[in-house]
């Protein structure tokens, strides 16, 4: 059974930083492209960042480029999202998933809430 457990969210002031983690299980993690998505209230879920199976290639949404960094540890079946210079517009529930054919591959986990507010 595929499972994603996201953690590391919380309340942070504008300009602050958070590091999200996602522990994955139930599939061959090291062979899969991985991704982070987010969903703000009233909005559709949107793709934030993607990382290749070996971690050598990454891509970001324009809205987070140069502020967020995606990384992975294949030995730990974990993908990370370092978020710096956070803005109120980054407030959302953040989810990870495997990424295949330009879409999420599996069912979603519970996500982790990120709130950026003063």
Secondary structure, 3 states (H helix, E strand, C coil): CCEEEEECCEEECCCCCEEEEEEEECCCHHHCCEEEEEECCCCCCEEEEEECCCCCCEEECCCCCCCEEEEEECCCCEEEEEECCCCHHHCEEEEEEEEECCEECCCCCCCEEEEECC
